Amino acid sequence: MAKTMAINAGSSSLKFQIIEMPEEKVLSKGLVERIGLEESNLEIKYTDAEGTDQKFTLQEGIPDHKRAVELLFTNLLDLGVIESFEEITGVGHRIVAGGELFKESTLVDEDVIKNIEALGEFAPLHNPAEAVVIREFQEKLPHAAMVAVFDTSFHTSMPAENYMYSVPYEYYENYSVRKYGAHGTSHQFVAKRAAELVGKPIEDLKIITCHLGNGASITAVQNGQSLDTSMGFTPLAGLTMGTRVGDIDASAIPYIMDKAGVSDINEMINIFNKKSGLLGVSGVSSDMRDVEVAAEEGNERAQLALDIFHNRVIKYIGQYVAIMNGVDVIVFTAGIGENSKETREIVMSNFAYIGAKVDPERNDTRKEAIISADDSEVTIINIPTNEEIAIARDVERLKK
């Protein structure tokens, strides 16, 4: 009976789950946040020996990821979540950018870590931190298999006409400028689960997966592979998101900088990443729930933000129906996709022309469910994503 850890490290955070495999039972989960600040937080959720759910919290200054890993393991031992380090037989690390180097999950060695660091140009807030965390886990758990699971690997199956930009070709040859996508682990997980629910081989299905959360992307899955996806060179492109701008005409960037007095391109990119999207348009919040409440109270900008968000989702689904010449299954997942029945209803109401119909009663759920009507020509499914389980499965597959 193996215990596998699924790790998701960011520039100032470290999320984890401990999963008993092959039963796929979550034994503990939590996070360290605000790493590098004076007041950092550690939270561990677990079930004690009596079967009671518990939550441990700690607040203290955690200067770096090395200290975060040390604190995590100290408290996992003290709380009895694990009795010894040897219980952890494998660790899966979510890596944001795999570029064109990593087409699938891989066992970690020194060359893999160096490549992850080099790919930090494509994910400067994530890849460097992820490399640091891998090294710390190697030191703590030298016996355990380390596996890197890449957000981008599922999308390496895209054909060139879908991943190339119409820029001078040498920019691709010399600088690797192309679409990479993101959320690949989630899109792959829910697409496979959708095929299981409809009882058909995934290779025989045309699936559109809608990962709609604070970060949002849509993927066309054909023959079990990613055909196209909405995020681009970085996760900034595509849909309107919680704080990200999504697609924008590049010519607008110098224009805005000149008019708004922004002289540093990095400041402009930060605005597009952290001050745009639902937050930027509504002026209320980056959280869909807050924006929906404000819209219901008559806030016109909040309503506009919702309309833009739905509009972009509809457009991308429409594109992918076209390039696949039809669709068999449409999946909703992630925070908004899983929990907002209103979003699912509004989006799908635009696809009556392809025979897609949502059943209102079935759609009133936040759980895994087929929500399409009996006479719908497209199966519509709500599937909570579980990237951690997908990571743990790759660890078990590769460590053998």
Contacts in CASP RR format, 6 or more apart in sequence:
PFRMAT RR
TARGET T0000
AUTHOR 0000-0000-0000
METHOD contacts of the structure
MODEL  1
MAKTMAINAGSSSLKFQIIEMPEEKVLSKGLVERIGLEESNLEIKYTDAE
GTDQKFTLQEGIPDHKRAVELLFTNLLDLGVIESFEEITGVGHRIVAGGE
LFKESTLVDEDVIKNIEALGEFAPLHNPAEAVVIREFQEKLPHAAMVAVF
DTSFHTSMPAENYMYSVPYEYYENYSVRKYGAHGTSHQFVAKRAAELVGK
PIEDLKIITCHLGNGASITAVQNGQSLDTSMGFTPLAGLTMGTRVGDIDA
SAIPYIMDKAGVSDINEMINIFNKKSGLLGVSGVSSDMRDVEVAAEEGNE
RAQLALDIFHNRVIKYIGQYVAIMNGVDVIVFTAGIGENSKETREIVMSN
FAYIGAKVDPERNDTRKEAIISADDSEVTIINIPTNEEIAIARDVERLKK
1 20 0 8 1.000
1 21 0 8 1.000
1 23 0 8 1.000
2 20 0 8 1.000
2 21 0 8 1.000
2 22 0 8 1.000
2 89 0 8 1.000
2 90 0 8 1.000
2 396 0 8 1.000
3 18 0 8 1.000
3 19 0 8 1.000
3 20 0 8 1.000
3 21 0 8 1.000
3 27 0 8 1.000
3 82 0 8 1.000
3 87 0 8 1.000
3 88 0 8 1.000
3 89 0 8 1.000
3 90 0 8 1.000
4 18 0 8 1.000
4 19 0 8 1.000
4 20 0 8 1.000
4 21 0 8 1.000
4 88 0 8 1.000
4 89 0 8 1.000
4 90 0 8 1.000
4 91 0 8 1.000
4 92 0 8 1.000
4 392 0 8 1.000
4 395 0 8 1.000
4 396 0 8 1.000
5 16 0 8 1.000
5 17 0 8 1.000
5 18 0 8 1.000
5 19 0 8 1.000
5 88 0 8 1.000
5 90 0 8 1.000
5 91 0 8 1.000
5 92 0 8 1.000
5 137 0 8 1.000
6 16 0 8 1.000
6 17 0 8 1.000
6 19 0 8 1.000
6 91 0 8 1.000
6 92 0 8 1.000
6 94 0 8 1.000
6 387 0 8 1.000
6 388 0 8 1.000
6 389 0 8 1.000
6 391 0 8 1.000
6 392 0 8 1.000
6 395 0 8 1.000
7 14 0 8 1.000
7 15 0 8 1.000
7 16 0 8 1.000
7 91 0 8 1.000
7 92 0 8 1.000
7 93 0 8 1.000
7 94 0 8 1.000
7 133 0 8 1.000
7 137 0 8 1.000
8 14 0 8 1.000
8 15 0 8 1.000
8 16 0 8 1.000
8 94 0 8 1.000
8 387 0 8 1.000
8 388 0 8 1.000
9 15 0 8 1.000
9 65 0 8 1.000
9 93 0 8 1.000
9 94 0 8 1.000
9 126 0 8 1.000
9 129 0 8 1.000
9 130 0 8 1.000
9 132 0 8 1.000
9 133 0 8 1.000
10 125 0 8 1.000
10 126 0 8 1.000
10 129 0 8 1.000
10 130 0 8 1.000
11 125 0 8 1.000
11 126 0 8 1.000
11 128 0 8 1.000
11 129 0 8 1.000
12 33 0 8 1.000
12 34 0 8 1.000
12 35 0 8 1.000
12 36 0 8 1.000
12 37 0 8 1.000
13 31 0 8 1.000
13 32 0 8 1.000
13 33 0 8 1.000
13 34 0 8 1.000
13 35 0 8 1.000
14 31 0 8 1.000
14 32 0 8 1.000
14 33 0 8 1.000
14 35 0 8 1.000
14 65 0 8 1.000
14 68 0 8 1.000
14 69 0 8 1.000
14 72 0 8 1.000
14 133 0 8 1.000
15 29 0 8 1.000
15 30 0 8 1.000
15 31 0 8 1.000
16 28 0 8 1.000
16 29 0 8 1.000
16 30 0 8 1.000
16 31 0 8 1.000
16 72 0 8 1.000
17 26 0 8 1.000
17 28 0 8 1.000
17 29 0 8 1.000
17 30 0 8 1.000
17 388 0 8 1.000
17 392 0 8 1.000
18 26 0 8 1.000
18 27 0 8 1.000
18 28 0 8 1.000
18 29 0 8 1.000
18 76 0 8 1.000
18 81 0 8 1.000
18 82 0 8 1.000
18 88 0 8 1.000
19 25 0 8 1.000
19 26 0 8 1.000
19 27 0 8 1.000
19 388 0 8 1.000
19 389 0 8 1.000
19 392 0 8 1.000
20 26 0 8 1.000
20 27 0 8 1.000
21 392 0 8 1.000
21 395 0 8 1.000
21 396 0 8 1.000
22 396 0 8 1.000
24 389 0 8 1.000
24 392 0 8 1.000
24 393 0 8 1.000
26 388 0 8 1.000
27 46 0 8 1.000
27 47 0 8 1.000
27 81 0 8 1.000
28 44 0 8 1.000
28 45 0 8 1.000
28 46 0 8 1.000
28 47 0 8 1.000
28 76 0 8 1.000
28 81 0 8 1.000
29 44 0 8 1.000
29 45 0 8 1.000
29 388 0 8 1.000
30 43 0 8 1.000
30 44 0 8 1.000
30 45 0 8 1.000
31 41 0 8 1.000
31 42 0 8 1.000
31 43 0 8 1.000
32 40 0 8 1.000
32 41 0 8 1.000
32 42 0 8 1.000
32 43 0 8 1.000
32 62 0 8 1.000
32 68 0 8 1.000
32 71 0 8 1.000
32 72 0 8 1.000
33 40 0 8 1.000
33 41 0 8 1.000
34 40 0 8 1.000
34 41 0 8 1.000
34 62 0 8 1.000
35 62 0 8 1.000
35 63 0 8 1.000
35 64 0 8 1.000
35 65 0 8 1.000
35 68 0 8 1.000
36 61 0 8 1.000
36 62 0 8 1.000
36 63 0 8 1.000
36 64 0 8 1.000
37 61 0 8 1.000
38 61 0 8 1.000
39 59 0 8 1.000
39 60 0 8 1.000
39 61 0 8 1.000
40 59 0 8 1.000
40 60 0 8 1.000
40 61 0 8 1.000
40 62 0 8 1.000
40 68 0 8 1.000
41 57 0 8 1.000
41 58 0 8 1.000
41 59 0 8 1.000
42 56 0 8 1.000
42 57 0 8 1.000
42 58 0 8 1.000
42 59 0 8 1.000
42 60 0 8 1.000
42 62 0 8 1.000
42 68 0 8 1.000
42 71 0 8 1.000
42 72 0 8 1.000
42 75 0 8 1.000
43 55 0 8 1.000
43 56 0 8 1.000
43 57 0 8 1.000
43 58 0 8 1.000
44 55 0 8 1.000
44 56 0 8 1.000
44 57 0 8 1.000
44 72 0 8 1.000
44 75 0 8 1.000
44 76 0 8 1.000
44 79 0 8 1.000
44 81 0 8 1.000
45 53 0 8 1.000
45 54 0 8 1.000
45 55 0 8 1.000
45 56 0 8 1.000
46 53 0 8 1.000
46 54 0 8 1.000
46 56 0 8 1.000
46 79 0 8 1.000
46 80 0 8 1.000
46 81 0 8 1.000
47 53 0 8 1.000
47 54 0 8 1.000
48 54 0 8 1.000
54 79 0 8 1.000
56 75 0 8 1.000
56 79 0 8 1.000
58 71 0 8 1.000
58 75 0 8 1.000
62 68 0 8 1.000
62 71 0 8 1.000
64 132 0 8 1.000
65 129 0 8 1.000
65 132 0 8 1.000
65 133 0 8 1.000
65 136 0 8 1.000
66 132 0 8 1.000
66 136 0 8 1.000
69 133 0 8 1.000
69 136 0 8 1.000
69 137 0 8 1.000
69 140 0 8 1.000
73 85 0 8 1.000
73 140 0 8 1.000
76 82 0 8 1.000
77 83 0 8 1.000
77 84 0 8 1.000
82 88 0 8 1.000
85 140 0 8 1.000
85 141 0 8 1.000
85 143 0 8 1.000
86 143 0 8 1.000
88 141 0 8 1.000
88 144 0 8 1.000
89 143 0 8 1.000
89 144 0 8 1.000
89 145 0 8 1.000
89 399 0 8 1.000
90 141 0 8 1.000
90 144 0 8 1.000
90 145 0 8 1.000
90 146 0 8 1.000
90 147 0 8 1.000
90 395 0 8 1.000
90 399 0 8 1.000
91 137 0 8 1.000
91 141 0 8 1.000
91 144 0 8 1.000
91 145 0 8 1.000
91 146 0 8 1.000
91 147 0 8 1.000
91 395 0 8 1.000
92 146 0 8 1.000
92 147 0 8 1.000
92 148 0 8 1.000
92 149 0 8 1.000
92 391 0 8 1.000
92 392 0 8 1.000
92 394 0 8 1.000
92 395 0 8 1.000
93 108 0 8 1.000
93 130 0 8 1.000
93 133 0 8 1.000
93 134 0 8 1.000
93 137 0 8 1.000
93 146 0 8 1.000
93 147 0 8 1.000
93 148 0 8 1.000
93 149 0 8 1.000
93 391 0 8 1.000
94 130 0 8 1.000
94 149 0 8 1.000
94 151 0 8 1.000
94 185 0 8 1.000
94 387 0 8 1.000
94 391 0 8 1.000
95 102 0 8 1.000
95 116 0 8 1.000
95 126 0 8 1.000
95 127 0 8 1.000
95 130 0 8 1.000
95 148 0 8 1.000
95 149 0 8 1.000
95 150 0 8 1.000
95 151 0 8 1.000
96 122 0 8 1.000
96 123 0 8 1.000
96 126 0 8 1.000
96 127 0 8 1.000
96 130 0 8 1.000
96 150 0 8 1.000
96 151 0 8 1.000
96 152 0 8 1.000
96 182 0 8 1.000
96 235 0 8 1.000
97 119 0 8 1.000
97 120 0 8 1.000
97 122 0 8 1.000
97 123 0 8 1.000
97 126 0 8 1.000
97 127 0 8 1.000
97 150 0 8 1.000
97 151 0 8 1.000
97 152 0 8 1.000
97 180 0 8 1.000
98 115 0 8 1.000
98 116 0 8 1.000
98 119 0 8 1.000
98 122 0 8 1.000
98 150 0 8 1.000
98 151 0 8 1.000
98 152 0 8 1.000
98 153 0 8 1.000
98 180 0 8 1.000
99 119 0 8 1.000
99 122 0 8 1.000
99 150 0 8 1.000
99 152 0 8 1.000
99 156 0 8 1.000
99 176 0 8 1.000
99 180 0 8 1.000
100 156 0 8 1.000
100 176 0 8 1.000
100 178 0 8 1.000
101 115 0 8 1.000
101 119 0 8 1.000
102 115 0 8 1.000
102 148 0 8 1.000
102 150 0 8 1.000
102 152 0 8 1.000
102 153 0 8 1.000
102 156 0 8 1.000
103 153 0 8 1.000
103 156 0 8 1.000
104 150 0 8 1.000
104 153 0 8 1.000
105 147 0 8 1.000
105 148 0 8 1.000
105 149 0 8 1.000
105 150 0 8 1.000
105 153 0 8 1.000
105 394 0 8 1.000
105 398 0 8 1.000
106 112 0 8 1.000
106 147 0 8 1.000
106 148 0 8 1.000
106 398 0 8 1.000
107 145 0 8 1.000
107 146 0 8 1.000
107 147 0 8 1.000
107 148 0 8 1.000
107 398 0 8 1.000
107 399 0 8 1.000
108 134 0 8 1.000
108 138 0 8 1.000
108 146 0 8 1.000
108 147 0 8 1.000
108 148 0 8 1.000
112 148 0 8 1.000
113 131 0 8 1.000
113 134 0 8 1.000
113 135 0 8 1.000
116 127 0 8 1.000
116 130 0 8 1.000
116 131 0 8 1.000
116 134 0 8 1.000
116 148 0 8 1.000
117 127 0 8 1.000
117 128 0 8 1.000
117 131 0 8 1.000
119 127 0 8 1.000
120 126 0 8 1.000
120 127 0 8 1.000
120 128 0 8 1.000
122 180 0 8 1.000
122 233 0 8 1.000
122 234 0 8 1.000
123 234 0 8 1.000
134 146 0 8 1.000
134 148 0 8 1.000
137 144 0 8 1.000
137 146 0 8 1.000
138 146 0 8 1.000
145 395 0 8 1.000
145 398 0 8 1.000
145 399 0 8 1.000
147 391 0 8 1.000
147 394 0 8 1.000
147 395 0 8 1.000
147 398 0 8 1.000
147 399 0 8 1.000
149 185 0 8 1.000
149 390 0 8 1.000
149 391 0 8 1.000
149 394 0 8 1.000
151 181 0 8 1.000
151 182 0 8 1.000
151 183 0 8 1.000
151 184 0 8 1.000
151 185 0 8 1.000
152 180 0 8 1.000
152 181 0 8 1.000
152 182 0 8 1.000
152 184 0 8 1.000
153 184 0 8 1.000
154 184 0 8 1.000
154 185 0 8 1.000
154 187 0 8 1.000
154 188 0 8 1.000
154 219 0 8 1.000
154 225 0 8 1.000
154 226 0 8 1.000
155 163 0 8 1.000
155 179 0 8 1.000
155 180 0 8 1.000
155 181 0 8 1.000
155 184 0 8 1.000
155 219 0 8 1.000
155 226 0 8 1.000
155 229 0 8 1.000
156 226 0 8 1.000
157 225 0 8 1.000
157 226 0 8 1.000
157 227 0 8 1.000
158 179 0 8 1.000
158 226 0 8 1.000
158 227 0 8 1.000
158 228 0 8 1.000
158 229 0 8 1.000
159 227 0 8 1.000
162 179 0 8 1.000
162 227 0 8 1.000
162 228 0 8 1.000
162 323 0 8 1.000
163 178 0 8 1.000
163 179 0 8 1.000
163 180 0 8 1.000
164 172 0 8 1.000
164 178 0 8 1.000
164 179 0 8 1.000
165 171 0 8 1.000
165 172 0 8 1.000
165 177 0 8 1.000
165 178 0 8 1.000
165 179 0 8 1.000
165 233 0 8 1.000
167 177 0 8 1.000
171 177 0 8 1.000
172 178 0 8 1.000
177 233 0 8 1.000
178 233 0 8 1.000
179 229 0 8 1.000
179 231 0 8 1.000
179 232 0 8 1.000
179 233 0 8 1.000
179 237 0 8 1.000
180 231 0 8 1.000
180 232 0 8 1.000
180 233 0 8 1.000
180 234 0 8 1.000
181 217 0 8 1.000
181 229 0 8 1.000
181 230 0 8 1.000
181 231 0 8 1.000
181 232 0 8 1.000
181 235 0 8 1.000
182 217 0 8 1.000
182 229 0 8 1.000
182 231 0 8 1.000
182 232 0 8 1.000
182 235 0 8 1.000
183 211 0 8 1.000
183 215 0 8 1.000
183 217 0 8 1.000
183 219 0 8 1.000
183 229 0 8 1.000
183 231 0 8 1.000
183 235 0 8 1.000
184 219 0 8 1.000
184 226 0 8 1.000
184 229 0 8 1.000
185 387 0 8 1.000
185 390 0 8 1.000
185 391 0 8 1.000
186 209 0 8 1.000
186 211 0 8 1.000
186 333 0 8 1.000
186 334 0 8 1.000
186 385 0 8 1.000
186 387 0 8 1.000
186 390 0 8 1.000
187 209 0 8 1.000
187 211 0 8 1.000
187 217 0 8 1.000
187 219 0 8 1.000
187 221 0 8 1.000
187 226 0 8 1.000
187 229 0 8 1.000
188 226 0 8 1.000
188 390 0 8 1.000
189 385 0 8 1.000
189 386 0 8 1.000
189 387 0 8 1.000
189 389 0 8 1.000
189 390 0 8 1.000
190 209 0 8 1.000
190 211 0 8 1.000
190 331 0 8 1.000
190 333 0 8 1.000
190 383 0 8 1.000
190 385 0 8 1.000
191 202 0 8 1.000
191 207 0 8 1.000
191 209 0 8 1.000
191 219 0 8 1.000
191 221 0 8 1.000
191 224 0 8 1.000
191 331 0 8 1.000
192 202 0 8 1.000
193 368 0 8 1.000
193 383 0 8 1.000
194 202 0 8 1.000
194 205 0 8 1.000
194 207 0 8 1.000
194 209 0 8 1.000
194 329 0 8 1.000
194 331 0 8 1.000
194 379 0 8 1.000
194 381 0 8 1.000
194 383 0 8 1.000
195 201 0 8 1.000
195 202 0 8 1.000
195 205 0 8 1.000
195 207 0 8 1.000
195 224 0 8 1.000
195 329 0 8 1.000
197 368 0 8 1.000
197 370 0 8 1.000
197 381 0 8 1.000
197 383 0 8 1.000
198 205 0 8 1.000
198 328 0 8 1.000
198 329 0 8 1.000
198 370 0 8 1.000
198 379 0 8 1.000
198 381 0 8 1.000
200 328 0 8 1.000
202 221 0 8 1.000
202 224 0 8 1.000
203 223 0 8 1.000
203 224 0 8 1.000
205 221 0 8 1.000
205 224 0 8 1.000
205 328 0 8 1.000
205 329 0 8 1.000
206 220 0 8 1.000
206 221 0 8 1.000
206 222 0 8 1.000
206 324 0 8 1.000
206 325 0 8 1.000
206 326 0 8 1.000
206 327 0 8 1.000
206 328 0 8 1.000
206 329 0 8 1.000
207 220 0 8 1.000
207 221 0 8 1.000
207 222 0 8 1.000
207 224 0 8 1.000
207 327 0 8 1.000
207 328 0 8 1.000
207 329 0 8 1.000
207 330 0 8 1.000
207 331 0 8 1.000
208 218 0 8 1.000
208 219 0 8 1.000
208 220 0 8 1.000
208 221 0 8 1.000
208 317 0 8 1.000
208 320 0 8 1.000
208 321 0 8 1.000
208 324 0 8 1.000
208 327 0 8 1.000
208 329 0 8 1.000
208 330 0 8 1.000
208 331 0 8 1.000
209 218 0 8 1.000
209 219 0 8 1.000
209 221 0 8 1.000
209 331 0 8 1.000
209 333 0 8 1.000
210 216 0 8 1.000
210 218 0 8 1.000
210 313 0 8 1.000
210 317 0 8 1.000
210 330 0 8 1.000
210 331 0 8 1.000
210 332 0 8 1.000
210 333 0 8 1.000
210 337 0 8 1.000
210 347 0 8 1.000
211 217 0 8 1.000
211 218 0 8 1.000
211 219 0 8 1.000
211 333 0 8 1.000
211 334 0 8 1.000
211 337 0 8 1.000
211 385 0 8 1.000
212 239 0 8 1.000
212 313 0 8 1.000
212 332 0 8 1.000
212 333 0 8 1.000
212 334 0 8 1.000
212 335 0 8 1.000
212 336 0 8 1.000
212 337 0 8 1.000
212 340 0 8 1.000
212 343 0 8 1.000
213 241 0 8 1.000
213 242 0 8 1.000
213 288 0 8 1.000
213 334 0 8 1.000
213 335 0 8 1.000
213 336 0 8 1.000
213 337 0 8 1.000
214 241 0 8 1.000
214 242 0 8 1.000
214 243 0 8 1.000
214 286 0 8 1.000
214 287 0 8 1.000
214 335 0 8 1.000
215 235 0 8 1.000
215 241 0 8 1.000
215 242 0 8 1.000
215 244 0 8 1.000
215 334 0 8 1.000
216 230 0 8 1.000
216 239 0 8 1.000
216 240 0 8 1.000
216 241 0 8 1.000
216 242 0 8 1.000
216 313 0 8 1.000
216 334 0 8 1.000
216 336 0 8 1.000
217 229 0 8 1.000
217 230 0 8 1.000
217 231 0 8 1.000
217 235 0 8 1.000
217 238 0 8 1.000
217 239 0 8 1.000
218 229 0 8 1.000
218 230 0 8 1.000
218 239 0 8 1.000
218 313 0 8 1.000
218 316 0 8 1.000
218 317 0 8 1.000
218 320 0 8 1.000
219 226 0 8 1.000
219 227 0 8 1.000
219 228 0 8 1.000
219 229 0 8 1.000
219 230 0 8 1.000
219 320 0 8 1.000
220 226 0 8 1.000
220 227 0 8 1.000
220 228 0 8 1.000
220 229 0 8 1.000
220 320 0 8 1.000
220 323 0 8 1.000
220 324 0 8 1.000
221 227 0 8 1.000
222 324 0 8 1.000
227 320 0 8 1.000
227 323 0 8 1.000
227 324 0 8 1.000
228 319 0 8 1.000
228 320 0 8 1.000
228 323 0 8 1.000
230 237 0 8 1.000
230 238 0 8 1.000
230 239 0 8 1.000
230 316 0 8 1.000
231 237 0 8 1.000
231 238 0 8 1.000
232 238 0 8 1.000
235 244 0 8 1.000
236 244 0 8 1.000
236 245 0 8 1.000
236 246 0 8 1.000
236 269 0 8 1.000
236 272 0 8 1.000
236 273 0 8 1.000
237 246 0 8 1.000
237 247 0 8 1.000
238 246 0 8 1.000
238 247 0 8 1.000
238 312 0 8 1.000
238 316 0 8 1.000
239 246 0 8 1.000
239 309 0 8 1.000
239 312 0 8 1.000
239 313 0 8 1.000
239 316 0 8 1.000
240 246 0 8 1.000
240 277 0 8 1.000
240 278 0 8 1.000
240 281 0 8 1.000
240 305 0 8 1.000
240 308 0 8 1.000
240 309 0 8 1.000
240 312 0 8 1.000
241 277 0 8 1.000
241 278 0 8 1.000
242 277 0 8 1.000
242 278 0 8 1.000
242 279 0 8 1.000
242 286 0 8 1.000
242 287 0 8 1.000
242 288 0 8 1.000
243 273 0 8 1.000
243 274 0 8 1.000
243 275 0 8 1.000
243 276 0 8 1.000
243 277 0 8 1.000
243 278 0 8 1.000
243 279 0 8 1.000
243 280 0 8 1.000
243 286 0 8 1.000
244 272 0 8 1.000
244 273 0 8 1.000
244 274 0 8 1.000
244 276 0 8 1.000
244 277 0 8 1.000
245 272 0 8 1.000
245 273 0 8 1.000
245 276 0 8 1.000
245 277 0 8 1.000
246 272 0 8 1.000
246 276 0 8 1.000
246 277 0 8 1.000
246 312 0 8 1.000
247 312 0 8 1.000
248 272 0 8 1.000
253 265 0 8 1.000
253 268 0 8 1.000
256 262 0 8 1.000
256 268 0 8 1.000
257 263 0 8 1.000
257 265 0 8 1.000
257 268 0 8 1.000
262 268 0 8 1.000
262 271 0 8 1.000
277 286 0 8 1.000
277 305 0 8 1.000
278 285 0 8 1.000
278 286 0 8 1.000
278 287 0 8 1.000
278 288 0 8 1.000
278 291 0 8 1.000
278 305 0 8 1.000
278 309 0 8 1.000
279 285 0 8 1.000
279 286 0 8 1.000
280 305 0 8 1.000
281 301 0 8 1.000
281 304 0 8 1.000
281 305 0 8 1.000
281 308 0 8 1.000
282 291 0 8 1.000
282 294 0 8 1.000
282 299 0 8 1.000
282 301 0 8 1.000
282 302 0 8 1.000
282 304 0 8 1.000
282 305 0 8 1.000
283 301 0 8 1.000
283 302 0 8 1.000
283 305 0 8 1.000
284 290 0 8 1.000
284 291 0 8 1.000
284 294 0 8 1.000
284 299 0 8 1.000
284 301 0 8 1.000
284 302 0 8 1.000
284 305 0 8 1.000
285 291 0 8 1.000
285 294 0 8 1.000
288 306 0 8 1.000
288 309 0 8 1.000
288 336 0 8 1.000
288 340 0 8 1.000
288 343 0 8 1.000
291 302 0 8 1.000
291 305 0 8 1.000
291 306 0 8 1.000
292 302 0 8 1.000
292 306 0 8 1.000
292 340 0 8 1.000
292 342 0 8 1.000
294 302 0 8 1.000
295 302 0 8 1.000
295 303 0 8 1.000
295 305 0 8 1.000
295 306 0 8 1.000
309 343 0 8 1.000
310 343 0 8 1.000
310 346 0 8 1.000
310 347 0 8 1.000
313 343 0 8 1.000
313 347 0 8 1.000
314 347 0 8 1.000
314 350 0 8 1.000
317 330 0 8 1.000
317 347 0 8 1.000
317 351 0 8 1.000
318 351 0 8 1.000
320 327 0 8 1.000
321 327 0 8 1.000
321 351 0 8 1.000
321 354 0 8 1.000
326 354 0 8 1.000
327 354 0 8 1.000
327 378 0 8 1.000
328 378 0 8 1.000
328 379 0 8 1.000
329 378 0 8 1.000
329 379 0 8 1.000
329 380 0 8 1.000
329 381 0 8 1.000
330 348 0 8 1.000
330 351 0 8 1.000
330 356 0 8 1.000
330 378 0 8 1.000
330 379 0 8 1.000
330 380 0 8 1.000
330 381 0 8 1.000
331 380 0 8 1.000
331 381 0 8 1.000
331 382 0 8 1.000
331 383 0 8 1.000
332 338 0 8 1.000
332 343 0 8 1.000
332 344 0 8 1.000
332 380 0 8 1.000
332 381 0 8 1.000
332 382 0 8 1.000
332 383 0 8 1.000
333 382 0 8 1.000
333 383 0 8 1.000
333 384 0 8 1.000
333 385 0 8 1.000
334 385 0 8 1.000
336 343 0 8 1.000
337 343 0 8 1.000
337 344 0 8 1.000
337 382 0 8 1.000
338 366 0 8 1.000
338 382 0 8 1.000
338 383 0 8 1.000
338 384 0 8 1.000
338 385 0 8 1.000
339 366 0 8 1.000
341 363 0 8 1.000
341 364 0 8 1.000
341 365 0 8 1.000
344 358 0 8 1.000
344 363 0 8 1.000
344 371 0 8 1.000
344 380 0 8 1.000
344 382 0 8 1.000
345 358 0 8 1.000
345 360 0 8 1.000
345 363 0 8 1.000
348 356 0 8 1.000
348 357 0 8 1.000
348 358 0 8 1.000
348 380 0 8 1.000
349 358 0 8 1.000
351 378 0 8 1.000
354 377 0 8 1.000
354 378 0 8 1.000
355 376 0 8 1.000
355 377 0 8 1.000
355 378 0 8 1.000
356 372 0 8 1.000
356 376 0 8 1.000
356 377 0 8 1.000
356 378 0 8 1.000
356 380 0 8 1.000
357 372 0 8 1.000
357 373 0 8 1.000
357 375 0 8 1.000
357 376 0 8 1.000
358 371 0 8 1.000
358 372 0 8 1.000
358 373 0 8 1.000
358 376 0 8 1.000
358 380 0 8 1.000
359 371 0 8 1.000
359 372 0 8 1.000
359 373 0 8 1.000
359 374 0 8 1.000
359 376 0 8 1.000
362 369 0 8 1.000
362 370 0 8 1.000
362 371 0 8 1.000
362 372 0 8 1.000
362 373 0 8 1.000
363 371 0 8 1.000
363 382 0 8 1.000
365 371 0 8 1.000
365 382 0 8 1.000
366 382 0 8 1.000
366 384 0 8 1.000
367 382 0 8 1.000
367 384 0 8 1.000
368 381 0 8 1.000
368 382 0 8 1.000
368 383 0 8 1.000
368 384 0 8 1.000
369 381 0 8 1.000
369 382 0 8 1.000
370 379 0 8 1.000
370 380 0 8 1.000
370 381 0 8 1.000
371 380 0 8 1.000
371 381 0 8 1.000
371 382 0 8 1.000
372 378 0 8 1.000
372 379 0 8 1.000
372 380 0 8 1.000
372 381 0 8 1.000
END
